[in-house]
Amino acid sequence: MFDNTRYLTCGVDSSIPIELQLFLWECVERMPAPKDYLQVFELKPVDNLQSITHSSEEPEYIQVYMIPSDAPIKEKLYIIDDGDHSTMLLASEY
């Protein structure tokens, strides 16, 4: 899973910095198998840090990252693998 062609929505392209997009893809790459087709990312500012909570349901997985950021954002994103391709989208676009 998640080793196919990758896409992102216009919402992600316009509101999520490319460095953060790449970090989220890397989070999915580095997580242990098996992987759920739906990966969830909760982003929120914590002082001068970007808090990223990465989770999935089956199998249950949760990992929290804190990375330095000059402009941390609050957003919820999904990365979904449908078998043919993987798509990163804002939760509001689902």
Backbone as a chain_set.jsonl record, in Angstrom:
{"seq": "MFDNTRYLTCGVDSSIPIELQLFLWECVERMPAPKDYLQVFELKPVDNLQSITHSSEEPEYIQVYMIPSDAPIKEKLYIIDDGDHSTMLLASEY", "coords": {"N": [[0.83, -1.191, 0.0], [0.346, 2.293, -0.573], [2.488, 2.632, -2.281], [2.218, 3.54, -4.807], [1.18, 5.709, -7.556], [1.115, 9.11, -6.581], [-1.144, 11.628, -5.479], [-2.452, 14.942, -4.873], [-4.897, 17.157, -3.524], [-6.363, 20.285, -4.669], [-6.858, 21.878, -2.449], [-4.975, 20.973, -0.539], [-2.645, 21.607, -1.944], [-2.808, 24.398, -1.988], [-2.851, 25.17, 0.711], [-1.123, 23.751, 2.399], [2.228, 23.706, 3.193], [4.872, 22.66, 0.972], [7.049, 21.316, 2.167], [5.89, 20.271, 4.445], [3.948, 18.617, 3.307], [5.634, 16.679, 2.125], [6.795, 15.635, 4.441], [4.553, 14.392, 5.63], [3.964, 12.37, 3.743], [6.304, 10.913, 4.082], [5.971, 10.044, 6.716], [3.977, 8.099, 6.386], [5.342, 6.308, 4.722], [7.338, 5.365, 6.465], [6.006, 4.052, 8.506], [5.149, 0.965, 10.179], [4.229, -2.104, 8.473], [1.246, -4.111, 8.629], [-0.606, -1.609, 6.74], [-3.291, 0.641, 7.158], [-5.757, 1.602, 4.744], [-6.579, 4.182, 5.052], [-5.089, 6.99, 6.264], [-4.738, 9.279, 8.891], [-4.185, 12.66, 9.693], [-3.735, 15.024, 12.138], [-3.179, 18.334, 12.447], [-1.81, 20.874, 14.432], [-1.064, 24.026, 15.999], [1.441, 24.429, 18.497], [2.763, 26.473, 20.58], [5.764, 27.527, 19.187], [5.841, 25.362, 17.548], [4.949, 22.773, 15.229], [2.486, 20.574, 15.736], [1.882, 17.242, 14.937], [-0.334, 14.712, 14.678], [-0.444, 11.502, 13.793], [-2.523, 8.965, 12.721], [-4.239, 5.775, 12.462], [-6.875, 3.359, 11.951], [-7.063, 0.481, 11.568], [-4.538, -1.708, 11.228], [-4.574, -0.459, 14.615], [-2.935, 2.602, 15.104], [-0.81, 5.159, 16.267], [1.036, 8.106, 16.26], [2.915, 10.82, 17.376], [4.287, 13.838, 16.299], [6.496, 16.555, 16.801], [7.479, 19.418, 15.365], [9.727, 22.099, 14.583], [8.391, 25.288, 13.641], [7.777, 28.25, 11.837], [5.326, 29.147, 11.166], [2.98, 27.544, 12.262], [0.151, 25.446, 11.527], [-3.434, 24.792, 11.704], [-5.154, 22.005, 10.904], [-6.857, 19.227, 9.384], [-6.004, 16.29, 7.765], [-6.205, 13.7, 5.259], [-4.676, 10.742, 3.994], [-5.295, 8.629, 1.47], [-5.339, 5.366, 0.2], [-6.369, 3.795, -2.649], [-5.746, 1.512, -3.947], [-5.056, 1.809, -6.659], [-3.963, 4.369, -6.701], [-2.591, 6.91, -4.479], [-3.939, 9.445, -2.456], [-3.643, 12.677, -1.098], [-5.596, 14.659, 0.941], [-7.524, 17.423, 2.226], [-9.483, 17.129, 5.179], [-11.863, 18.492, 4.994], [-12.409, 18.349, 2.33], [-13.28, 15.843, 1.804]], "CA": [[0.0, 0.0, 0.0], [0.968, 3.608, -0.615], [3.685, 2.631, -3.121], [1.721, 3.78, -6.155], [1.198, 7.111, -7.952], [0.586, 9.986, -5.526], [-1.869, 12.836, -5.887], [-2.956, 15.791, -3.809], [-5.992, 18.007, -3.959], [-6.084, 21.727, -4.764], [-6.843, 22.397, -1.089], [-3.666, 20.663, 0.045], [-1.658, 22.368, -2.697], [-2.871, 25.83, -1.675], [-2.799, 25.509, 2.135], [-0.127, 22.974, 3.145], [3.561, 23.899, 2.589], [5.434, 21.457, 0.326], [7.891, 20.59, 3.123], [4.985, 19.525, 5.322], [3.39, 17.544, 2.477], [6.66, 15.635, 2.005], [6.925, 15.009, 5.749], [3.409, 13.504, 5.844], [4.185, 11.173, 2.912], [7.372, 10.144, 4.71], [5.383, 9.385, 7.892], [3.294, 6.882, 5.916], [6.376, 5.389, 4.233], [8.131, 4.806, 7.563], [5.223, 3.29, 9.483], [5.23, -0.477, 9.951], [3.132, -2.811, 7.794], [0.334, -3.691, 7.569], [-1.069, -0.234, 6.825], [-4.693, 0.909, 6.828], [-5.883, 2.387, 3.52], [-6.869, 5.558, 5.449], [-4.185, 7.574, 7.245], [-5.301, 10.538, 9.375], [-3.203, 13.588, 10.251], [-4.276, 16.207, 12.824], [-2.14, 19.335, 12.591], [-2.198, 22.005, 15.27], [0.064, 24.77, 16.537], [1.765, 24.37, 19.916], [3.819, 27.482, 20.678], [6.437, 27.678, 17.893], [5.988, 24.02, 16.996], [3.835, 22.165, 14.51], [2.146, 19.254, 16.266], [1.277, 16.372, 13.931], [-0.753, 13.426, 15.213], [-0.688, 10.574, 12.687], [-3.223, 7.798, 13.249], [-5.058, 4.932, 11.592], [-7.738, 2.507, 12.769], [-6.891, -0.972, 11.446], [-4.376, -1.856, 12.667], [-4.512, 0.802, 15.357], [-1.606, 3.223, 15.047], [-0.772, 6.583, 16.595], [2.383, 8.649, 16.422], [2.878, 12.276, 17.467], [5.525, 14.522, 15.933], [6.564, 17.982, 17.1], [8.563, 19.957, 14.548], [9.791, 23.561, 14.612], [7.667, 25.941, 12.554], [7.562, 29.688, 11.965], [3.9, 29.398, 10.926], [2.23, 26.297, 12.417], [-1.231, 25.532, 11.051], [-4.437, 23.879, 12.258], [-5.822, 21.375, 9.762], [-6.968, 17.766, 9.419], [-5.782, 15.742, 6.426], [-6.224, 12.254, 5.049], [-4.013, 10.131, 2.849], [-6.111, 7.447, 1.172], [-4.846, 4.48, -0.851], [-7.494, 3.043, -3.204], [-5.223, 0.375, -4.694], [-4.439, 2.302, -7.892], [-3.182, 5.565, -6.409], [-2.729, 7.471, -3.133], [-4.341, 10.842, -2.535], [-3.627, 13.491, 0.101], [-6.661, 15.638, 0.849], [-8.008, 18.011, 3.461], [-10.699, 16.467, 5.659], [-13.021, 19.267, 4.503], [-12.624, 18.014, 0.908], [-13.701, 14.441, 1.706]], "C": [[0.872, 1.25, 0.0], [2.265, 3.635, -1.417], [3.304, 2.825, -4.59], [1.808, 5.282, -6.475], [0.5, 7.962, -6.896], [-0.051, 11.232, -6.124], [-2.174, 13.67, -4.657], [-4.011, 16.712, -4.38], [-5.539, 19.463, -4.035], [-6.007, 22.352, -3.375], [-5.522, 22.171, -0.391], [-2.598, 21.521, -0.633], [-1.634, 23.834, -2.271], [-2.675, 26.152, -0.19], [-1.743, 24.773, 2.961], [1.238, 23.159, 2.472], [4.132, 22.576, 2.074], [6.291, 20.649, 1.297], [7.032, 19.74, 4.059], [4.319, 18.385, 4.564], [4.378, 16.38, 2.4], [6.851, 14.904, 3.327], [5.784, 14.02, 5.997], [3.531, 12.235, 5.006], [5.245, 10.283, 3.554], [6.873, 9.417, 5.965], [4.706, 8.071, 7.496], [4.313, 5.854, 5.438], [7.068, 4.66, 5.379], [7.333, 3.978, 8.556], [5.278, 1.791, 9.164], [4.014, -1.022, 9.201], [2.492, -3.743, 8.813], [-0.17, -2.269, 7.824], [-2.534, -0.147, 6.415], [-4.727, 1.764, 5.561], [-6.126, 3.868, 3.814], [-5.93, 5.992, 6.564], [-4.707, 8.963, 7.6], [-4.196, 11.367, 10.019], [-3.921, 14.801, 10.837], [-3.103, 17.158, 13.048], [-2.656, 20.451, 13.487], [-0.946, 22.711, 15.783], [0.201, 24.569, 18.042], [2.99, 25.261, 20.1], [4.452, 27.684, 19.296], [6.698, 26.322, 17.244], [4.741, 23.63, 16.222], [3.641, 20.783, 15.103], [1.428, 18.484, 15.164], [0.952, 15.046, 14.611], [-1.192, 12.564, 14.035], [-1.36, 9.338, 13.273], [-3.915, 7.017, 12.136], [-5.803, 3.947, 12.493], [-7.385, 1.028, 12.751], [-5.653, -1.317, 10.638], [-4.251, -0.491, 13.34], [-3.076, 1.319, 15.383], [-1.75, 4.68, 15.46], [0.678, 6.987, 16.84], [2.254, 10.165, 16.426], [4.256, 12.827, 17.157], [5.403, 15.982, 16.331], [7.759, 18.525, 16.309], [8.548, 21.481, 14.607], [9.065, 24.156, 13.405], [7.519, 27.43, 12.847], [6.086, 30.029, 11.819], [3.118, 28.095, 11.036], [0.759, 26.495, 12.037], [-2.126, 24.531, 11.774], [-5.231, 23.322, 11.078], [-5.89, 19.879, 10.017], [-6.863, 17.285, 7.982], [-5.925, 14.234, 6.448], [-5.27, 11.921, 3.912], [-4.716, 8.799, 2.657], [-5.486, 6.67, 0.023], [-6.029, 3.658, -1.359], [-7.049, 1.84, -4.028], [-4.522, 0.799, -5.968], [-3.564, 3.524, -7.665], [-3.445, 6.018, -4.975], [-3.007, 8.956, -3.259], [-4.279, 11.493, -1.16], [-4.695, 14.567, -0.05], [-6.976, 16.21, 2.215], [-9.276, 17.279, 3.876], [-11.946, 17.178, 5.144], [-13.333, 18.987, 3.037], [-13.162, 16.601, 0.729], [-15.16, 14.33, 1.379]], "O": [[1.991, 1.248, 0.513], [3.066, 4.557, -1.259], [3.983, 2.335, -5.492], [2.443, 6.035, -5.736], [-0.557, 7.596, -6.382], [0.419, 11.801, -7.11], [-2.158, 13.166, -3.534], [-4.016, 17.01, -5.574], [-4.474, 19.825, -3.533], [-5.195, 23.246, -3.138], [-5.003, 23.067, 0.274], [-1.743, 22.097, 0.041], [-0.567, 24.444, -2.199], [-2.363, 27.294, 0.146], [-1.496, 25.141, 4.109], [1.395, 22.807, 1.303], [3.906, 21.517, 2.66], [6.264, 19.418, 1.258], [7.409, 18.625, 4.418], [4.141, 17.299, 5.115], [3.994, 15.225, 2.59], [7.047, 13.689, 3.341], [6.017, 12.928, 6.516], [3.237, 11.143, 5.492], [5.113, 9.059, 3.573], [7.306, 8.3, 6.245], [4.844, 7.06, 8.183], [4.17, 4.663, 5.715], [7.353, 3.467, 5.274], [7.92, 3.268, 9.372], [5.437, 1.406, 8.006], [2.917, -0.47, 9.285], [3.15, -4.13, 9.779], [-0.167, -1.786, 8.956], [-2.962, -0.781, 5.45], [-3.82, 2.564, 5.331], [-5.913, 4.716, 2.948], [-5.96, 5.444, 7.665], [-5.077, 9.736, 6.716], [-3.381, 10.854, 10.785], [-4.627, 15.517, 10.127], [-2.151, 16.825, 13.754], [-3.784, 20.918, 13.332], [0.097, 22.086, 15.979], [-0.792, 24.54, 18.77], [4.115, 24.853, 19.81], [3.743, 27.982, 18.335], [7.656, 26.157, 16.489], [3.635, 24.085, 16.513], [4.513, 19.921, 14.994], [0.497, 18.99, 14.537], [1.851, 14.34, 15.066], [-2.183, 12.86, 13.367], [-0.839, 8.728, 14.207], [-4.14, 7.521, 11.036], [-5.42, 3.725, 13.642], [-7.402, 0.378, 13.796], [-5.715, -1.223, 9.412], [-3.872, 0.497, 12.711], [-2.134, 0.572, 15.647], [-2.695, 5.358, 15.055], [1.431, 6.3, 17.53], [1.565, 10.734, 15.58], [5.264, 12.351, 17.68], [4.332, 16.577, 16.212], [8.902, 18.139, 16.552], [7.48, 22.09, 14.673], [9.112, 23.612, 12.302], [7.18, 27.823, 13.963], [5.638, 31.075, 12.289], [2.636, 27.582, 10.026], [0.202, 27.579, 12.209], [-1.655, 23.563, 12.372], [-5.892, 24.063, 10.351], [-5.087, 19.329, 10.77], [-7.54, 17.798, 7.092], [-5.789, 13.582, 7.484], [-5.08, 12.713, 2.988], [-4.735, 7.953, 3.55], [-5.142, 7.248, -1.008], [-6.632, 2.907, -0.593], [-7.856, 1.219, -4.72], [-3.5, 0.217, -6.333], [-2.551, 3.707, -8.34], [-4.397, 5.57, -4.336], [-2.388, 9.646, -4.069], [-4.787, 10.949, -0.18], [-4.71, 15.302, -1.038], [-6.73, 15.573, 3.238], [-10.057, 16.854, 3.025], [-12.968, 16.54, 4.887], [-14.405, 19.349, 2.552], [-13.472, 16.201, -0.393], [-15.683, 13.222, 1.258]]}, "num_chains": 1, "name": "protein.A"}
